[in-house]
Amino acid sequence: MSIWQWIKSLRAITFNPWVRYILLTLYYLAIVAGLIILYGKGDFSTPPFVYQGF
């Protein structure tokens, strides 16, 4: 299969509304999971003020 046939078949799949809905849902869930991994430690305290010593 050539690359152009792959591209045409991928476009045909992604133009299907159900497949597009599922792919977008997985994409947004991956973003939310990434944010939970980054900020899920629960430490939301602010850093100390820089100029406290002055």
mmCIF file of the N, C-alpha and C atoms, coordinates in Angstrom:
data_MODEL
# 
_entry.id   MODEL 
# 
loop_
_atom_site.group_PDB 
_atom_site.id 
_atom_site.type_symbol 
_atom_site.label_atom_id 
_atom_site.label_alt_id 
_atom_site.label_comp_id 
_atom_site.label_asym_id 
_atom_site.label_entity_id 
_atom_site.label_seq_id 
_atom_site.pdbx_PDB_ins_code 
_atom_site.Cartn_x 
_atom_site.Cartn_y 
_atom_site.Cartn_z 
_atom_site.occupancy 
_atom_site.B_iso_or_equiv 
_atom_site.pdbx_formal_charge 
_atom_site.auth_seq_id 
_atom_site.auth_comp_id 
_atom_site.auth_asym_id 
_atom_site.auth_atom_id 
_atom_site.pdbx_PDB_model_num 
ATOM 1   N N  . MET A 1 1  ? 0.837   -1.188 0.000  1.00 0.00 ? 1  MET A N  1 
ATOM 2   C CA . MET A 1 1  ? 0.000   0.000  0.000  1.00 0.00 ? 1  MET A CA 1 
ATOM 3   C C  . MET A 1 1  ? 0.877   1.246  0.000  1.00 0.00 ? 1  MET A C  1 
ATOM 4   N N  . SER A 1 2  ? 0.525   2.180  -0.815 1.00 0.00 ? 2  SER A N  1 
ATOM 5   C CA . SER A 1 2  ? 1.310   3.412  -0.856 1.00 0.00 ? 2  SER A CA 1 
ATOM 6   C C  . SER A 1 2  ? 0.835   4.361  0.242  1.00 0.00 ? 2  SER A C  1 
ATOM 7   N N  . ILE A 1 3  ? 1.613   5.371  0.465  1.00 0.00 ? 3  ILE A N  1 
ATOM 8   C CA . ILE A 1 3  ? 1.287   6.353  1.502  1.00 0.00 ? 3  ILE A CA 1 
ATOM 9   C C  . ILE A 1 3  ? -0.007  7.086  1.175  1.00 0.00 ? 3  ILE A C  1 
ATOM 10  N N  . TRP A 1 4  ? -0.262  7.312  -0.097 1.00 0.00 ? 4  TRP A N  1 
ATOM 11  C CA . TRP A 1 4  ? -1.471  8.038  -0.479 1.00 0.00 ? 4  TRP A CA 1 
ATOM 12  C C  . TRP A 1 4  ? -2.719  7.203  -0.216 1.00 0.00 ? 4  TRP A C  1 
ATOM 13  N N  . GLN A 1 5  ? -2.609  5.904  -0.364 1.00 0.00 ? 5  GLN A N  1 
ATOM 14  C CA . GLN A 1 5  ? -3.747  5.039  -0.044 1.00 0.00 ? 5  GLN A CA 1 
ATOM 15  C C  . GLN A 1 5  ? -4.012  5.027  1.456  1.00 0.00 ? 5  GLN A C  1 
ATOM 16  N N  . TRP A 1 6  ? -2.939  5.050  2.243  1.00 0.00 ? 6  TRP A N  1 
ATOM 17  C CA . TRP A 1 6  ? -3.097  5.135  3.688  1.00 0.00 ? 6  TRP A CA 1 
ATOM 18  C C  . TRP A 1 6  ? -3.773  6.444  4.083  1.00 0.00 ? 6  TRP A C  1 
ATOM 19  N N  . ILE A 1 7  ? -3.345  7.526  3.489  1.00 0.00 ? 7  ILE A N  1 
ATOM 20  C CA . ILE A 1 7  ? -3.924  8.837  3.811  1.00 0.00 ? 7  ILE A CA 1 
ATOM 21  C C  . ILE A 1 7  ? -5.396  8.878  3.431  1.00 0.00 ? 7  ILE A C  1 
ATOM 22  N N  . LYS A 1 8  ? -5.741  8.352  2.257  1.00 0.00 ? 8  LYS A N  1 
ATOM 23  C CA . LYS A 1 8  ? -7.139  8.336  1.837  1.00 0.00 ? 8  LYS A CA 1 
ATOM 24  C C  . LYS A 1 8  ? -7.994  7.480  2.772  1.00 0.00 ? 8  LYS A C  1 
ATOM 25  N N  . SER A 1 9  ? -7.471  6.343  3.202  1.00 0.00 ? 9  SER A N  1 
ATOM 26  C CA . SER A 1 9  ? -8.254  5.495  4.101  1.00 0.00 ? 9  SER A CA 1 
ATOM 27  C C  . SER A 1 9  ? -8.389  6.129  5.486  1.00 0.00 ? 9  SER A C  1 
ATOM 28  N N  . LEU A 1 10 ? -7.329  6.788  5.968  1.00 0.00 ? 10 LEU A N  1 
ATOM 29  C CA . LEU A 1 10 ? -7.425  7.476  7.257  1.00 0.00 ? 10 LEU A CA 1 
ATOM 30  C C  . LEU A 1 10 ? -8.418  8.635  7.198  1.00 0.00 ? 10 LEU A C  1 
ATOM 31  N N  . ARG A 1 11 ? -8.424  9.363  6.107  1.00 0.00 ? 11 ARG A N  1 
ATOM 32  C CA . ARG A 1 11 ? -9.395  10.456 5.960  1.00 0.00 ? 11 ARG A CA 1 
ATOM 33  C C  . ARG A 1 11 ? -10.818 9.921  5.923  1.00 0.00 ? 11 ARG A C  1 
ATOM 34  N N  . ALA A 1 12 ? -11.026 8.804  5.245  1.00 0.00 ? 12 ALA A N  1 
ATOM 35  C CA . ALA A 1 12 ? -12.361 8.211  5.178  1.00 0.00 ? 12 ALA A CA 1 
ATOM 36  C C  . ALA A 1 12 ? -12.820 7.770  6.554  1.00 0.00 ? 12 ALA A C  1 
ATOM 37  N N  . ILE A 1 13 ? -11.911 7.253  7.347  1.00 0.00 ? 13 ILE A N  1 
ATOM 38  C CA . ILE A 1 13 ? -12.272 6.818  8.698  1.00 0.00 ? 13 ILE A CA 1 
ATOM 39  C C  . ILE A 1 13 ? -12.584 8.012  9.588  1.00 0.00 ? 13 ILE A C  1 
ATOM 40  N N  . THR A 1 14 ? -11.750 9.052  9.527  1.00 0.00 ? 14 THR A N  1 
ATOM 41  C CA . THR A 1 14 ? -11.934 10.184 10.435 1.00 0.00 ? 14 THR A CA 1 
ATOM 42  C C  . THR A 1 14 ? -13.109 11.070 10.032 1.00 0.00 ? 14 THR A C  1 
ATOM 43  N N  . PHE A 1 15 ? -13.601 10.966 8.822  1.00 0.00 ? 15 PHE A N  1 
ATOM 44  C CA . PHE A 1 15 ? -14.771 11.758 8.457  1.00 0.00 ? 15 PHE A CA 1 
ATOM 45  C C  . PHE A 1 15 ? -16.065 11.128 8.958  1.00 0.00 ? 15 PHE A C  1 
ATOM 46  N N  . ASN A 1 16 ? -15.988 9.899  9.432  1.00 0.00 ? 16 ASN A N  1 
ATOM 47  C CA . ASN A 1 16 ? -17.148 9.270  10.038 1.00 0.00 ? 16 ASN A CA 1 
ATOM 48  C C  . ASN A 1 16 ? -17.433 9.979  11.362 1.00 0.00 ? 16 ASN A C  1 
ATOM 49  N N  . PRO A 1 17 ? -18.671 10.473 11.583 1.00 0.00 ? 17 PRO A N  1 
ATOM 50  C CA . PRO A 1 17 ? -18.953 11.252 12.795 1.00 0.00 ? 17 PRO A CA 1 
ATOM 51  C C  . PRO A 1 17 ? -18.727 10.472 14.093 1.00 0.00 ? 17 PRO A C  1 
ATOM 52  N N  . TRP A 1 18 ? -19.044 9.184  14.104 1.00 0.00 ? 18 TRP A N  1 
ATOM 53  C CA . TRP A 1 18 ? -18.865 8.399  15.328 1.00 0.00 ? 18 TRP A CA 1 
ATOM 54  C C  . TRP A 1 18 ? -17.394 8.208  15.648 1.00 0.00 ? 18 TRP A C  1 
ATOM 55  N N  . VAL A 1 19 ? -16.608 7.938  14.654 1.00 0.00 ? 19 VAL A N  1 
ATOM 56  C CA . VAL A 1 19 ? -15.171 7.754  14.884 1.00 0.00 ? 19 VAL A CA 1 
ATOM 57  C C  . VAL A 1 19 ? -14.547 9.069  15.333 1.00 0.00 ? 19 VAL A C  1 
ATOM 58  N N  . ARG A 1 20 ? -14.953 10.146 14.711 1.00 0.00 ? 20 ARG A N  1 
ATOM 59  C CA . ARG A 1 20 ? -14.439 11.464 15.099 1.00 0.00 ? 20 ARG A CA 1 
ATOM 60  C C  . ARG A 1 20 ? -14.809 11.790 16.538 1.00 0.00 ? 20 ARG A C  1 
ATOM 61  N N  . TYR A 1 21 ? -16.039 11.471 16.942 1.00 0.00 ? 21 TYR A N  1 
ATOM 62  C CA . TYR A 1 21 ? -16.494 11.706 18.312 1.00 0.00 ? 21 TYR A CA 1 
ATOM 63  C C  . TYR A 1 21 ? -15.667 10.887 19.301 1.00 0.00 ? 21 TYR A C  1 
ATOM 64  N N  . ILE A 1 22 ? -15.421 9.637  18.982 1.00 0.00 ? 22 ILE A N  1 
ATOM 65  C CA . ILE A 1 22 ? -14.650 8.770  19.875 1.00 0.00 ? 22 ILE A CA 1 
ATOM 66  C C  . ILE A 1 22 ? -13.202 9.244  19.970 1.00 0.00 ? 22 ILE A C  1 
ATOM 67  N N  . LEU A 1 23 ? -12.609 9.613  18.835 1.00 0.00 ? 23 LEU A N  1 
ATOM 68  C CA . LEU A 1 23 ? -11.222 10.087 18.849 1.00 0.00 ? 23 LEU A CA 1 
ATOM 69  C C  . LEU A 1 23 ? -11.075 11.391 19.621 1.00 0.00 ? 23 LEU A C  1 
ATOM 70  N N  . LEU A 1 24 ? -12.017 12.308 19.452 1.00 0.00 ? 24 LEU A N  1 
ATOM 71  C CA . LEU A 1 24 ? -11.962 13.565 20.206 1.00 0.00 ? 24 LEU A CA 1 
ATOM 72  C C  . LEU A 1 24 ? -12.152 13.324 21.696 1.00 0.00 ? 24 LEU A C  1 
ATOM 73  N N  . THR A 1 25 ? -13.037 12.397 22.047 1.00 0.00 ? 25 THR A N  1 
ATOM 74  C CA . THR A 1 25 ? -13.237 12.072 23.456 1.00 0.00 ? 25 THR A CA 1 
ATOM 75  C C  . THR A 1 25 ? -11.966 11.494 24.064 1.00 0.00 ? 25 THR A C  1 
ATOM 76  N N  . LEU A 1 26 ? -11.309 10.589 23.357 1.00 0.00 ? 26 LEU A N  1 
ATOM 77  C CA . LEU A 1 26 ? -10.052 10.029 23.849 1.00 0.00 ? 26 LEU A CA 1 
ATOM 78  C C  . LEU A 1 26 ? -8.967  11.091 23.955 1.00 0.00 ? 26 LEU A C  1 
ATOM 79  N N  . TYR A 1 27 ? -8.948  12.016 23.006 1.00 0.00 ? 27 TYR A N  1 
ATOM 80  C CA . TYR A 1 27 ? -7.970  13.106 23.031 1.00 0.00 ? 27 TYR A CA 1 
ATOM 81  C C  . TYR A 1 27 ? -8.162  13.986 24.268 1.00 0.00 ? 27 TYR A C  1 
ATOM 82  N N  . TYR A 1 28 ? -9.406  14.379 24.538 1.00 0.00 ? 28 TYR A N  1 
ATOM 83  C CA . TYR A 1 28 ? -9.667  15.227 25.697 1.00 0.00 ? 28 TYR A CA 1 
ATOM 84  C C  . TYR A 1 28 ? -9.459  14.483 27.004 1.00 0.00 ? 28 TYR A C  1 
ATOM 85  N N  . LEU A 1 29 ? -9.765  13.192 27.044 1.00 0.00 ? 29 LEU A N  1 
ATOM 86  C CA . LEU A 1 29 ? -9.489  12.415 28.244 1.00 0.00 ? 29 LEU A CA 1 
ATOM 87  C C  . LEU A 1 29 ? -7.984  12.302 28.493 1.00 0.00 ? 29 LEU A C  1 
ATOM 88  N N  . ALA A 1 30 ? -7.207  12.207 27.432 1.00 0.00 ? 30 ALA A N  1 
ATOM 89  C CA . ALA A 1 30 ? -5.755  12.168 27.583 1.00 0.00 ? 30 ALA A CA 1 
ATOM 90  C C  . ALA A 1 30 ? -5.227  13.493 28.132 1.00 0.00 ? 30 ALA A C  1 
ATOM 91  N N  . ILE A 1 31 ? -5.809  14.602 27.705 1.00 0.00 ? 31 ILE A N  1 
ATOM 92  C CA . ILE A 1 31 ? -5.403  15.912 28.236 1.00 0.00 ? 31 ILE A CA 1 
ATOM 93  C C  . ILE A 1 31 ? -5.735  16.008 29.715 1.00 0.00 ? 31 ILE A C  1 
ATOM 94  N N  . VAL A 1 32 ? -6.940  15.598 30.095 1.00 0.00 ? 32 VAL A N  1 
ATOM 95  C CA . VAL A 1 32 ? -7.341  15.638 31.507 1.00 0.00 ? 32 VAL A CA 1 
ATOM 96  C C  . VAL A 1 32 ? -6.459  14.714 32.336 1.00 0.00 ? 32 VAL A C  1 
ATOM 97  N N  . ALA A 1 33 ? -6.152  13.529 31.817 1.00 0.00 ? 33 ALA A N  1 
ATOM 98  C CA . ALA A 1 33 ? -5.281  12.605 32.544 1.00 0.00 ? 33 ALA A CA 1 
ATOM 99  C C  . ALA A 1 33 ? -3.887  13.196 32.713 1.00 0.00 ? 33 ALA A C  1 
ATOM 100 N N  . GLY A 1 34 ? -3.384  13.866 31.688 1.00 0.00 ? 34 GLY A N  1 
ATOM 101 C CA . GLY A 1 34 ? -2.084  14.517 31.797 1.00 0.00 ? 34 GLY A CA 1 
ATOM 102 C C  . GLY A 1 34 ? -2.078  15.616 32.843 1.00 0.00 ? 34 GLY A C  1 
ATOM 103 N N  . LEU A 1 35 ? -3.139  16.387 32.905 1.00 0.00 ? 35 LEU A N  1 
ATOM 104 C CA . LEU A 1 35 ? -3.229  17.445 33.922 1.00 0.00 ? 35 LEU A CA 1 
ATOM 105 C C  . LEU A 1 35 ? -3.332  16.859 35.324 1.00 0.00 ? 35 LEU A C  1 
ATOM 106 N N  . ILE A 1 36 ? -4.054  15.763 35.459 1.00 0.00 ? 36 ILE A N  1 
ATOM 107 C CA . ILE A 1 36 ? -4.151  15.121 36.767 1.00 0.00 ? 36 ILE A CA 1 
ATOM 108 C C  . ILE A 1 36 ? -2.791  14.570 37.187 1.00 0.00 ? 36 ILE A C  1 
ATOM 109 N N  . ILE A 1 37 ? -2.051  14.015 36.242 1.00 0.00 ? 37 ILE A N  1 
ATOM 110 C CA . ILE A 1 37 ? -0.720  13.506 36.564 1.00 0.00 ? 37 ILE A CA 1 
ATOM 111 C C  . ILE A 1 37 ? 0.210   14.652 36.963 1.00 0.00 ? 37 ILE A C  1 
ATOM 112 N N  . LEU A 1 38 ? 0.125   15.772 36.253 1.00 0.00 ? 38 LEU A N  1 
ATOM 113 C CA . LEU A 1 38 ? 1.000   16.910 36.564 1.00 0.00 ? 38 LEU A CA 1 
ATOM 114 C C  . LEU A 1 38 ? 0.637   17.586 37.883 1.00 0.00 ? 38 LEU A C  1 
ATOM 115 N N  . TYR A 1 39 ? -0.656  17.814 38.098 1.00 0.00 ? 39 TYR A N  1 
ATOM 116 C CA . TYR A 1 39 ? -1.086  18.622 39.235 1.00 0.00 ? 39 TYR A CA 1 
ATOM 117 C C  . TYR A 1 39 ? -1.875  17.830 40.259 1.00 0.00 ? 39 TYR A C  1 
ATOM 118 N N  . GLY A 1 40 ? -1.872  16.530 40.185 1.00 0.00 ? 40 GLY A N  1 
ATOM 119 C CA . GLY A 1 40 ? -2.688  15.724 41.077 1.00 0.00 ? 40 GLY A CA 1 
ATOM 120 C C  . GLY A 1 40 ? -2.076  15.442 42.432 1.00 0.00 ? 40 GLY A C  1 
ATOM 121 N N  . LYS A 1 41 ? -0.949  16.026 42.726 1.00 0.00 ? 41 LYS A N  1 
ATOM 122 C CA . LYS A 1 41 ? -0.307  15.779 44.014 1.00 0.00 ? 41 LYS A CA 1 
ATOM 123 C C  . LYS A 1 41 ? -1.029  16.482 45.157 1.00 0.00 ? 41 LYS A C  1 
ATOM 124 N N  . GLY A 1 42 ? -1.881  17.423 44.843 1.00 0.00 ? 42 GLY A N  1 
ATOM 125 C CA . GLY A 1 42 ? -2.664  18.098 45.873 1.00 0.00 ? 42 GLY A CA 1 
ATOM 126 C C  . GLY A 1 42 ? -1.951  19.247 46.544 1.00 0.00 ? 42 GLY A C  1 
ATOM 127 N N  . ASP A 1 43 ? -0.768  19.596 46.099 1.00 0.00 ? 43 ASP A N  1 
ATOM 128 C CA . ASP A 1 43 ? -0.035  20.705 46.707 1.00 0.00 ? 43 ASP A CA 1 
ATOM 129 C C  . ASP A 1 43 ? -0.311  21.971 45.900 1.00 0.00 ? 43 ASP A C  1 
ATOM 130 N N  . PHE A 1 44 ? -1.365  22.659 46.274 1.00 0.00 ? 44 PHE A N  1 
ATOM 131 C CA . PHE A 1 44 ? -1.746  23.872 45.553 1.00 0.00 ? 44 PHE A CA 1 
ATOM 132 C C  . PHE A 1 44 ? -1.379  25.131 46.330 1.00 0.00 ? 44 PHE A C  1 
ATOM 133 N N  . SER A 1 45 ? -0.462  25.000 47.270 1.00 0.00 ? 45 SER A N  1 
ATOM 134 C CA . SER A 1 45 ? -0.063  26.171 48.052 1.00 0.00 ? 45 SER A CA 1 
ATOM 135 C C  . SER A 1 45 ? 0.796   27.100 47.193 1.00 0.00 ? 45 SER A C  1 
ATOM 136 N N  . THR A 1 46 ? 0.728   28.359 47.506 1.00 0.00 ? 46 THR A N  1 
ATOM 137 C CA . THR A 1 46 ? 1.518   29.343 46.760 1.00 0.00 ? 46 THR A CA 1 
ATOM 138 C C  . THR A 1 46 ? 2.954   29.323 47.262 1.00 0.00 ? 46 THR A C  1 
ATOM 139 N N  . PRO A 1 47 ? 3.902   29.624 46.400 1.00 0.00 ? 47 PRO A N  1 
ATOM 140 C CA . PRO A 1 47 ? 5.302   29.670 46.863 1.00 0.00 ? 47 PRO A CA 1 
ATOM 141 C C  . PRO A 1 47 ? 5.508   30.871 47.786 1.00 0.00 ? 47 PRO A C  1 
ATOM 142 N N  . PRO A 1 48 ? 6.550   30.837 48.584 1.00 0.00 ? 48 PRO A N  1 
ATOM 143 C CA . PRO A 1 48 ? 6.789   31.971 49.483 1.00 0.00 ? 48 PRO A CA 1 
ATOM 144 C C  . PRO A 1 48 ? 7.065   33.257 48.699 1.00 0.00 ? 48 PRO A C  1 
ATOM 145 N N  . PHE A 1 49 ? 6.692   34.365 49.280 1.00 0.00 ? 49 PHE A N  1 
ATOM 146 C CA . PHE A 1 49 ? 6.870   35.652 48.628 1.00 0.00 ? 49 PHE A CA 1 
ATOM 147 C C  . PHE A 1 49 ? 8.362   35.960 48.508 1.00 0.00 ? 49 PHE A C  1 
ATOM 148 N N  . VAL A 1 50 ? 8.785   36.465 47.369 1.00 0.00 ? 50 VAL A N  1 
ATOM 149 C CA . VAL A 1 50 ? 10.202  36.660 47.092 1.00 0.00 ? 50 VAL A CA 1 
ATOM 150 C C  . VAL A 1 50 ? 10.799  37.740 47.997 1.00 0.00 ? 50 VAL A C  1 
ATOM 151 N N  . TYR A 1 51 ? 10.064  38.782 48.277 1.00 0.00 ? 51 TYR A N  1 
ATOM 152 C CA . TYR A 1 51 ? 10.613  39.939 48.986 1.00 0.00 ? 51 TYR A CA 1 
ATOM 153 C C  . TYR A 1 51 ? 10.287  39.933 50.466 1.00 0.00 ? 51 TYR A C  1 
ATOM 154 N N  . GLN A 1 52 ? 10.165  38.781 51.097 1.00 0.00 ? 52 GLN A N  1 
ATOM 155 C CA . GLN A 1 52 ? 9.851   38.745 52.527 1.00 0.00 ? 52 GLN A CA 1 
ATOM 156 C C  . GLN A 1 52 ? 11.020  39.239 53.384 1.00 0.00 ? 52 GLN A C  1 
ATOM 157 N N  . GLY A 1 53 ? 12.226  39.130 52.880 1.00 0.00 ? 53 GLY A N  1 
ATOM 158 C CA . GLY A 1 53 ? 13.384  39.535 53.667 1.00 0.00 ? 53 GLY A CA 1 
ATOM 159 C C  . GLY A 1 53 ? 13.627  41.039 53.660 1.00 0.00 ? 53 GLY A C  1 
ATOM 160 N N  . PHE A 1 54 ? 12.925  41.805 52.872 1.00 0.00 ? 54 PHE A N  1 
ATOM 161 C CA . PHE A 1 54 ? 13.208  43.245 52.773 1.00 0.00 ? 54 PHE A CA 1 
ATOM 162 C C  . PHE A 1 54 ? 12.353  44.040 53.705 1.00 0.00 ? 54 PHE A C  1 
# 
